[in-house]
Amino acid sequence: MLNRYKLLNNSGWYLISLVTLIPVLIMLFSSSVPLVSYYGIGKLLGLVGTILFSISFILSTRLKILQVIFVGFNKIYQVHSKIGQLALILLMFHPVFLLSNYAISPKSAFSFFMYSDNLAINFGISSLYLMLILIILTLYFVPKYNLWKFTHKFLGLAFMFGALHAYLISSDISTNPILRIYMLTIISLGILAYTYKTFLGKYLIKKFDYKVVEVNKLNNLSTEIVMSPIYDQISYKVGQFVFVQFINSNISSESHPFSLTSSPDSKNISLVIKGLGDYTKSISKLELGTNVKVEGPYGNFNYQNSKYKDQIWIAGGIGITPFISMVKSLQIDKKYNINLFYSVKNQSDIVMFDKLKTIEKDLGGYFKLCLHVTAKSGYLTADIIKQIVNIENKDIYICAPPAMIKSFKQQFSTMGVSDKLIHSEEFSL
């Protein structure tokens, strides 16, 4: 059973590996150049890097079929990030390894990276320089999110330059018809995904129109936003999140993901947003009546997708947000036994605690809330949880920063808790 779970959980990686391995095998059996040479390795790096680059664009489309393949939306973005970084590294080293076949002096090595009258090479050099600029901007200048998102769009241009280079240059792709068709298919899918996400998304991706009806300051950093539908209302499940775009001059216009804290049977939807960056800090400036574009829902972080009715929920900081929606749902669905451990750094970080305590009182023994303040009691651990509640035969749900999720998974695994019983959602995409 556990092996089947691991197979399902890693199905996305297996698919990516298969898509990447096929052209490598084609080259292995057909290339006239030994692939163990520097030149051969350079060719392989270019081939694999181009495929992974294309896959990274496909993963960014938010298509719901990807949630099934990768078992969760947050995992799609984790894989997208890793694949994108690996693709850029491979493509950066692609010309470095090819250099061994052309450069016989510092001058010839320098000229290898200069523009010439060869159009195919010029496309490759343009792709390389554009990737270098974008990497430097990201790593050393750390641009704000909206600027980063804008510059990120130019990766599509770098990919198109690289694709033209791959097809115009004399190589295995130009001489092997099977490899040529395969790469054309993968590259075309990447370009279509990039075009869909960057240019056509505003027309093709369904968005719901809402307006802000309440802006409630919960503490020094957190704000609750309540929105009412203008036309159709969004249909969602507890634990899911949406991308929202506020049409307001006080806030930048890009869309951001936030967990829904409302109950699915409510007409209005609500979010709790913590001011952690420039964008989220400006949320408190929202005005009543502000129009909102809502895209989604996404995610499958849902306590109903479980083996056991007895469950442990662990919230780290603002990771409490999907659990708020779940707790509200428990008022209707009383078949579950829930222990919620809510960990915050300081007392001032607590949000909606009175609401949670009221529901705890209403539900009696079905729902128990345990607040843990790390400034007073140190970090919340699996050992502390085990001292309070039995961890056997229970599903465990965790929403917290990535490091906290990783730590808890390791701790529970050491205690013998099966991976398939631990469900997680990172609140950072």
WOVENWO-V576691 format. One record per helix or strand of 3 or more residues. SS is the DSSP state (@ for helix, = for strand). FROM is the first residue (numbers start at 0). LEN is the number of residues. If there is no record, write none. Layout:
# WOVENWO-V576691
ss = (SS,SS)
from = (FROM,FROM)
len = (LEN,LEN)
This chain:
# WOVENWO-V576691
ss = (@,@,@,@,@,@,@,@,@,@,@,=,=,=,=,=,@,@,=,=,@,=,@,@,=,@,@,=,@,@,=)
from = (1,10,37,63,72,105,118,144,153,171,176,206,221,240,255,268,277,282,290,309,316,336,346,352,366,373,381,394,401,418,421)
len = (8,20,22,7,29,7,23,8,15,4,28,11,8,7,5,6,4,3,8,7,14,8,3,14,7,4,7,6,13,3,5)
